[in-house]
Amino acid sequence: MKKLLGIVLAGAMVVSGCGAEAQAPAKESVENEEAVTTETTEEVKEEVKAEETEEETVDTTLKEVFAKHGLKVGTCVSSSELNKRSFKETVLSQFDSLTVENAMKPDSALNQAKSKEEGKVVVDFNKEVLTILEFARENGFSMRGHTLVWYSQTPEWLFREGFENSGDFVDRDEMLKRMEDLISGTFAKIEELGYTDLFYAYDVVNEAWMEDGTMRDNHWLEIIGDDYLWYAFYYADKYAPESIDLYYNDYNEQYKADTLVKFVETLKDEDGRYLIDGIGLQAHLYTSDNLPGYFKAVDKLAETGLKIQLTELDVCLGKYQAPLEATDDNLVKQGKFYYDLINGIFERVDAGKLKLDAFTFWGFSDGYSWRREYSPLLYDKSFNPKYALYGALQIKDKAGY
């Protein structure tokens, strides 16, 4: 069983086939992006403009709206973004949950030099992680952990003899030990730093399945074998405190629902108990997507009885590899899509058909989105509210209707 915390945590957290008309598009990993946080001259100008823009007053906030349905609402952040006044003020006013955008992924969270020195995998969070965790504590935010076992943004040296950048791969037994050290070390480091009580969920495995139902090829699979996924959740269940729910997270979920339903049934111990608590739906969507088809997938996954979270929501103008311009007509369509999507989620939660306790947007300003050319978020690059924001706030007459 997941390790029980030695003390009772103060302030207990709130319990934390698909598109029938479309074939799954060939799509790159939706997270294999570089952080878009480097401050350029253009971004500085946008920041000044944002601070000078008189925004339309909105009488409610995202966290107030989502709380009415018993949900946390979050966004992803980097420490450099939090240094920008307009960004920070929006985070503080609108959200109550945070995900570290990149710095808790393995390539940032693992220390190669210390791993060589100690002869085992060493987790060593950098200054950015510590800055965000302290910001979260000081301002009452909860945290989603992201991510442990992933084919991308994982250093090559983790898989090779002597933790070297090249050379022979380790064998299965050694790789299982390294996986265990990565997972146990992450939860131990969070506890050592005193931040365990902030976390309510953690993505144990990210993007392991393809749309055709096959396992994604990667070093974890090549070295350990098909059961690497079971071991990832076995170790997470062994070392994670009871207060942290364990998630499998993936994109194009509307095309993978049947695969994921079968997959989670394999994540049980010898007594038939689930090693997993929930399924994370990245929800990187497009205004051309079939929303009834998406809800069909959500409903199918909800039937597993596991918790469901939307973990990285953005809604791009247009379709995959075909962005549309941010014209008023296109932004209206986006606002309606956000309204209908979130309204449908709320209806399912309120009816008890969906065990969903948190909802995360993958950013909120188009200027900071990793898919900025699609204008996918709630505010424009100058932090002006879009129809999309009103859609998320469930203010129908301002969402484009």
C-alpha distance (Angstrom), angle and dihedral (degrees) to the residues before:
residue distance angle dihedral
M1 . . .
K2 3.77 . .
K3 3.78 109.9 .
L4 3.81 110.9 -94.6
L5 3.77 115.2 -128.3
G6 3.77 112.8 -109.8
I7 3.78 93.0 -129.0
V8 3.76 135.9 35.0
L9 3.78 107.8 -100.1
A10 3.77 115.1 -123.5
G11 3.79 115.2 -122.1
A12 3.82 100.1 22.2
M13 3.78 112.6 -137.1
V14 3.78 124.2 -115.8
V15 3.77 106.7 -95.2
S16 3.16 96.3 -65.5
G17 26.80 109.1 -132.2
C18 3.09 80.8 121.6
G19 3.80 142.2 -160.1
A20 3.77 98.1 3.4
E21 3.78 93.4 -162.5
A22 3.78 98.4 43.3
Q23 3.75 136.0 63.6
A24 3.80 116.8 -139.1
P25 3.81 107.6 -88.2
A26 3.77 120.2 -128.0
K27 3.77 101.3 -106.0
E28 3.76 136.9 176.2
S29 3.80 120.5 -124.7
V30 3.75 103.5 -71.1
E31 3.77 92.9 -142.5
N32 3.78 102.7 44.7
E33 3.76 88.4 102.7
E34 3.74 132.9 125.1
A35 3.79 114.7 -117.3
V36 3.79 109.9 -94.5
T37 3.75 93.9 -145.2
T38 3.79 103.4 107.0
E39 3.77 106.0 121.2
T40 3.80 111.2 -126.6
T41 3.77 130.3 -177.1
E42 3.79 88.9 -102.3
E43 3.81 91.6 53.2
V44 3.80 90.8 50.3
K45 3.80 89.2 54.0
E46 3.80 90.2 48.0
E47 3.80 90.3 51.1
V48 3.80 91.8 52.4
K49 3.79 90.5 46.3
A50 3.78 91.2 49.4
E51 3.79 91.6 52.4
E52 3.79 90.4 50.8
T53 3.83 94.9 46.6
E54 3.78 115.8 101.6
E55 3.81 102.7 -138.4
E56 3.78 123.2 -149.3
T57 3.78 110.6 -102.1
V58 3.81 116.2 -109.0
D59 3.79 116.4 -163.8
T60 3.80 96.1 -148.7
T61 3.79 139.2 36.0
L62 3.78 135.2 -135.0
K63 3.79 92.8 -109.9
E64 3.82 90.9 52.6
V65 3.80 92.6 49.2
F66 3.80 95.1 46.1
A67 3.81 93.1 43.7
K68 3.82 88.9 62.2
H69 3.81 86.1 67.5
G70 3.80 94.7 43.0
L71 3.80 94.4 -103.6
K72 3.77 136.5 133.8
V73 3.79 114.3 -138.2
G74 3.77 121.9 -152.8
T75 3.77 149.8 170.0
C76 3.79 137.4 -156.1
V77 3.80 119.5 -104.3
S78 3.77 144.7 -178.1
S79 3.79 124.5 -155.7
S80 3.82 92.8 -115.8
E81 3.80 90.4 56.2
L82 3.79 91.0 51.1
N83 3.80 87.7 57.6
K84 3.81 89.2 66.2
R85 3.78 111.4 88.6
S86 3.81 99.7 -141.6
F87 3.80 91.7 46.0
K88 3.79 93.6 48.3
E89 3.81 93.8 46.0
T90 3.80 91.3 52.0
V91 3.81 92.2 48.9
L92 3.79 90.9 50.8
S93 3.80 94.6 47.4
Q94 3.81 101.1 41.3
F95 3.82 110.7 31.1
D96 3.80 141.7 52.2
S97 3.82 99.8 -176.9
L98 3.81 131.5 59.1
T99 3.79 136.9 -164.6
V100 3.81 120.1 -163.5
E101 3.80 101.3 -122.6
N102 3.80 99.9 -145.5
A103 3.79 114.7 -22.0
M104 3.83 97.4 83.2
K105 3.81 92.6 53.5
P106 3.83 114.3 107.2
D107 3.79 97.8 -101.0
S108 3.81 89.4 59.6
A109 3.81 100.2 32.0
L110 3.83 98.3 51.7
N111 3.81 124.1 78.6
Q112 3.80 112.8 -146.0
A113 3.80 97.2 -170.6
K114 3.80 93.7 50.1
S115 3.80 91.2 44.3
K116 3.81 89.9 55.6
E117 3.78 91.3 45.9
E118 3.81 95.2 49.1
G119 3.82 97.0 34.6
K120 3.81 91.9 -127.6
V121 3.79 138.6 77.2
V122 3.81 110.5 -75.8
V123 3.81 122.2 -160.7
D124 3.80 111.1 -152.9
F125 3.81 116.4 167.5
N126 3.79 114.5 -144.6
K127 3.79 129.2 -129.2
E128 3.80 92.7 -89.2
V129 3.81 92.5 59.7
L130 3.80 92.1 47.1
T131 3.81 91.1 48.9
I132 3.80 92.6 52.2
L133 3.80 94.3 44.4
E134 3.80 91.3 51.2
F135 3.82 90.2 47.0
A136 3.81 88.2 52.2
R137 3.79 92.8 50.2
E138 3.81 94.5 46.5
N139 3.81 92.5 49.7
G140 3.80 102.4 38.4
F141 3.80 99.8 -107.8
S142 3.79 126.1 153.6
M143 3.83 119.5 -139.3
R144 3.81 137.5 -132.1
G145 3.79 112.0 -156.3
H146 3.81 115.5 -135.5
T147 3.04 122.7 -147.9
L148 3.86 148.1 -12.4
V149 3.82 114.8 159.3
W150 3.79 113.5 30.8
Y151 3.78 136.5 145.2
S152 3.82 91.4 -134.9
Q153 3.81 134.1 54.5
T154 3.79 87.8 23.5
P155 3.82 117.0 124.4
E156 3.80 118.2 -110.4
W157 3.79 90.9 -135.5
L158 3.81 90.7 66.9
F159 3.81 89.0 72.7
R160 3.81 100.3 42.4
E161 3.80 136.0 83.1
G162 3.79 114.0 -88.3
F163 3.83 91.2 7.8
E164 3.80 87.5 -83.0
N165 3.80 123.5 156.2
S166 3.81 91.2 -120.4
G167 3.78 139.2 15.3
D168 3.79 133.8 72.0
F169 3.78 122.5 -7.2
V170 3.80 116.7 -119.4
D171 3.82 119.8 -112.1
R172 3.80 127.8 -102.3
D173 3.81 96.6 -91.8
E174 3.79 93.3 50.4
M175 3.80 91.9 46.4
L176 3.80 91.4 51.9
K177 3.80 88.4 51.4
R178 3.80 90.4 50.8
M179 3.79 90.9 49.2
E180 3.80 90.0 51.0
D181 3.82 91.2 48.8
L182 3.81 91.5 48.7
I183 3.80 92.6 51.8
S184 3.80 98.7 38.5
G185 3.80 90.7 42.8
T186 3.79 92.6 53.5
F187 3.79 94.9 53.7
A188 3.82 91.2 41.1
K189 3.81 91.2 52.4
I190 3.81 92.1 49.5
E191 3.80 89.6 50.8
E192 3.81 93.0 44.9
L193 3.81 90.1 53.9
G194 3.81 91.5 48.8
Y195 3.81 98.1 -116.4
T196 3.81 102.4 112.0
D197 3.79 92.4 107.2
L198 3.82 91.1 59.9
F199 3.81 95.0 62.4
Y200 3.79 121.9 83.9
A201 3.83 99.7 163.3
Y202 3.81 139.9 18.4
D203 3.81 131.5 -165.5
V204 3.81 103.3 -129.5
V205 3.82 96.9 179.0
N206 3.79 126.9 19.3
E207 3.82 128.9 -159.6
A208 3.81 101.4 -18.1
W209 3.82 98.9 149.0
M210 3.80 134.1 68.1
E211 3.80 126.0 -141.8
D212 3.82 91.6 -107.0
G213 3.80 91.6 59.9
T214 3.79 96.9 -103.4
M215 3.80 125.5 124.1
R216 3.79 115.4 -101.4
D217 3.79 111.7 -108.0
N218 3.80 112.5 -116.0
H219 3.80 142.0 134.9
W220 3.81 93.3 -89.2
L221 3.79 90.2 58.2
E222 3.80 95.1 39.8
I223 3.81 95.3 52.0
I224 3.82 103.6 32.3
G225 3.80 102.5 26.5
D226 3.80 135.5 -134.8
D227 3.80 93.0 -38.9
Y228 3.81 94.3 63.6
L229 3.81 88.5 99.8
W230 3.79 92.5 54.8
Y231 3.80 91.1 49.1
A232 3.82 91.8 49.2
F233 3.80 90.6 58.6
Y234 3.79 92.7 38.7
Y235 3.81 90.9 57.7
A236 3.81 92.8 41.7
D237 3.80 90.7 51.1
K238 3.81 89.1 48.4
Y239 3.80 97.4 51.2
A240 3.81 107.8 25.1
P241 3.80 117.1 96.2
E242 3.78 115.7 -112.6
S243 3.81 90.9 -110.0
I244 3.82 93.1 66.6
D245 3.81 118.7 77.9
L246 3.81 115.7 -143.9
Y247 3.82 118.2 -131.8
Y248 3.77 140.9 -169.1
N249 3.83 107.3 -146.7
D250 3.82 128.7 -161.5
Y251 3.82 145.4 154.1
N252 3.82 130.0 -128.8
E253 3.77 84.9 37.3
Q254 3.80 91.2 161.1
Y255 3.81 87.5 67.2
K256 3.82 95.9 41.3
A257 3.80 102.7 46.8
D258 3.81 96.5 110.3
T259 3.80 90.6 47.1
L260 3.80 93.3 48.6
V261 3.81 93.3 47.8
K262 3.81 89.7 55.6
F263 3.80 92.4 42.2
V264 3.80 98.0 54.3
E265 3.79 90.2 52.1
T266 3.82 87.6 65.7
L267 3.81 92.4 56.4
K268 3.78 97.4 86.2
D269 3.78 133.8 112.9
E270 3.81 126.5 -125.3
D271 3.81 89.6 -80.9
G272 3.80 93.2 54.3
R273 3.81 93.6 -106.9
Y274 3.80 117.8 144.6
L275 3.81 115.3 -109.8
I276 3.80 88.0 -162.8
D277 3.81 129.5 67.3
G278 3.77 103.3 -168.9
I279 3.79 152.8 -0.3
G280 3.79 119.2 -120.5
L281 3.80 116.6 -145.9
Q282 3.78 109.2 -158.9
A283 3.82 91.0 -158.7
H284 3.80 97.1 -158.5
L285 3.79 91.4 167.8
Y286 3.81 140.0 170.8
T287 3.79 131.8 -138.5
S288 3.82 87.4 -119.9
D289 3.82 91.8 58.7
N290 3.79 121.0 114.5
L291 3.81 104.0 -111.8
P292 3.84 96.7 -166.8
G293 3.81 87.1 53.5
Y294 3.77 90.2 51.1
F295 3.80 92.2 51.4
K296 3.80 89.1 49.6
A297 3.81 88.2 60.2
V298 3.81 92.5 45.5
D299 3.80 90.8 51.6
K300 3.81 92.1 48.8
L301 3.80 92.0 51.5
A302 3.80 91.3 45.6
E303 3.80 88.8 58.6
T304 3.82 88.8 70.0
G305 3.80 86.9 74.1
L306 3.80 90.6 -127.3
K307 3.77 123.2 125.4
I308 3.79 116.3 -93.4
Q309 3.80 126.9 -152.2
L310 3.79 131.9 -178.1
T311 3.79 97.3 -136.0
E312 3.83 110.3 176.5
L313 3.78 108.6 18.0
D314 3.77 121.9 -179.9
V315 3.80 128.3 144.4
C316 3.80 114.7 -147.5
L317 3.78 123.8 -151.2
G318 3.80 107.1 -112.2
K319 3.77 125.2 -4.2
Y320 3.80 140.0 -58.1
Q321 3.82 111.0 -47.8
A322 3.81 90.2 -4.7
P323 3.82 110.8 85.8
L324 3.78 119.8 -173.8
E325 3.79 126.0 -140.9
A326 3.78 118.2 -99.5
T327 3.81 95.1 -106.5
D328 3.78 119.5 155.3
D329 3.81 91.6 -106.5
N330 3.80 92.1 52.6
L331 3.80 92.9 45.2
V332 3.81 90.1 50.6
K333 3.80 89.6 53.9
Q334 3.80 88.9 50.1
G335 3.80 91.9 50.1
K336 3.80 91.1 52.6
F337 3.79 91.1 47.8
Y338 3.82 91.8 53.2
Y339 3.80 90.6 46.9
D340 3.81 94.5 49.5
L341 3.81 94.2 43.1
I342 3.79 95.7 50.4
N343 3.79 93.4 39.2
G344 3.80 89.0 54.0
I345 3.79 91.2 49.9
F346 3.81 92.1 48.7
E347 3.81 91.5 49.7
R348 3.81 91.4 53.0
V349 3.80 93.0 46.4
D350 3.81 93.4 47.6
A351 3.82 91.2 48.4
G352 3.80 91.4 52.2
K353 3.81 92.5 -116.7
L354 3.80 95.1 116.0
K355 3.81 126.9 47.0
L356 3.80 96.3 -149.3
D357 3.79 121.9 148.5
A358 3.82 104.2 165.9
F359 3.79 139.6 33.1
T360 3.81 123.4 -164.8
F361 3.80 129.3 -165.0
W362 3.81 114.7 -152.9
G363 3.77 91.6 -126.7
F364 3.79 128.2 -40.1
S365 3.83 108.5 -130.9
D366 3.81 121.4 69.1
G367 3.79 90.3 -141.0
Y368 3.81 91.1 64.7
S369 3.80 99.2 38.3
W370 3.80 120.2 116.5
R371 3.82 84.7 -137.4
R372 3.79 95.7 44.1
E373 3.81 93.7 144.9
Y374 3.83 87.2 69.0
S375 3.85 94.7 51.4
P376 3.83 89.2 -134.5
L377 3.80 106.0 164.5
L378 3.81 144.2 76.3
Y379 3.80 100.4 -98.2
D380 3.79 129.7 39.4
K381 3.81 121.2 -118.4
S382 3.81 90.5 -83.6
F383 3.83 92.0 53.0
N384 3.79 93.5 -107.0
P385 3.83 112.3 147.9
K386 3.80 116.4 -106.9
Y387 3.78 131.1 -156.5
A388 3.82 82.9 -96.2
L389 3.80 91.6 66.3
Y390 3.79 91.9 52.9
G391 3.77 88.8 47.0
A392 3.79 89.8 54.9
L393 3.81 89.7 46.2
Q394 3.81 88.9 51.6
I395 3.81 92.4 -123.1
K396 3.79 94.7 145.5
D397 3.78 99.9 -173.7
K398 3.83 90.6 57.0
A399 3.81 96.8 39.8
G400 3.79 94.2 77.4
Y401 3.81 100.0 -81.0
